[in-house]
Amino acid sequence: AALGGDDFDKELAFLLADTFVAEYGGSVSRLMGDRDTGGRIAAEARELKVRLSAVKTSNATLVALERDLTLHIAVTRRELEVKCRSLIERLAVPLRQVAVMAGIHLEGEMMGPSEDDEDIGDIFSDQ
């Protein structure tokens, strides 16, 4: 199956929806299933992904998302990495193959330091 930016957007959208439901109640499937609400969450997730590529923390705000309730959340790049770990792992083999073909040695610090025992950058290290 193909892997693209939309997959990362979807993970972030569910992070936003999960946070809203945890704070205010309701149903993630109902939020994401509503065309307007789901679309607003998806659009904010796309913008958040772009911002997190440049900064370590970014805020997301969805005003009057449902029942006039507003979501305010700070998301870190690390949270994005953790949420998208399975997607990042799917990139590891093709990225290593391309690096070998290009004569590039991959370092384990590609994604920066982590707070966990296992750095997400280790996924891309030469093996």
N, C-alpha and C positions, 0 to 999 in steps of 0.2 A: 504494500500500500504506500502511496505517495505521502510525503511529509513536507509540510510547508508552514509558513507563518500563521496561517489560519488555525493550525493545531495549537500553537502557543497562545493565540488569542482566545481560543475556546477554553483552555485551562485557566487563563486569567479571568475570563468571564465567569467561570464557575467559582473561582476564588471570591470574586466580588459578590456573586449571588449567595454563596454559602455564608459569607460574612453578614450580609443583610438579613438572611433568615435567622442566623444565630442571634442577632441583635434584636430583631423585631418580630420574629416568628413568620409563619407562612410556609410556602413550599418552593423549593428551588425549581422543580419541574414546572410549576405554574408560572413563576417569574420568567424563566427562560423560554417557556412555551408561548407567552404572550408576545405577539409580533412587535408591538411598540416598546414594551419594557425590555424584552430580550434584545431588541435592536439597539436600545440605548446602552445596555450593559455591554454588548459586544463592541460598540463604538468606543466606549470608555476603555475597555480592555485593550483595544488596538492602540489607542493613544498612550495608555500606560506602558505598554510593551516598548513603544518607541522611546518614551521618556526614560525608562529603566535601562535602555542601552547606553545612555549618556551619564546617568547619575545613579548613585547607590540606593536612594530612597525617593519615592515620588508619592504624591497624594492623589487620590481619586475621589471625586465628589459626584454623586448622582442625586440631583435635587428632585424632590417629590416623586421618587421612584414608584412608590405604591402607597396608597392611603395617605398621601401628602407627607410621607416619611422620607427623610434624606439620609443617604449613606455617605459618611466621611471615613476614609481609610487611608492609612499610610502603608505602602507596600514597598518592601525592600527587594533589591535584585536577588538576594539570597533566597527570599520566599519564592520568587519566580523560578529560580533554579530548582528548588526542592519540589515545587508543584509540577514542574516540567521535566523532572529527572528522567522519566521513562522515554520522553521524546528525545532528550539530549543523548541518552544511551543509544538510541536508534541511529544517531548521527556518527557515533564513534568509529565504526568500521569503515564506512565510506570516506570519512575525513582522514583516517589513517592511510587509506589506500591512495588518496589524492596527494597527501603529504609525501609519501614514499615516492610516488611518480615525479613529484616536483623537487625531490631532494631536500625536503624540509624536515628538520628534527623537531618533533612536538615536545614541549615541556608541559609538566603537570600543572603549571600555574596559569593556564589559558583562561580559566574562569575566575581567577583571583582566589584569595584565601577564604576558607570556610570556617564556620563555627562548629562543624561536625568533625568526627574522627576521619571521615572519608571526604576528601575534597572532590567536588564535582569535576574540577580540572583533571583529576587523575584518570577520568574516563578516556581522555584524549591522549594520554602519555604514550610514548612509544613502548611497545611490549616485545 
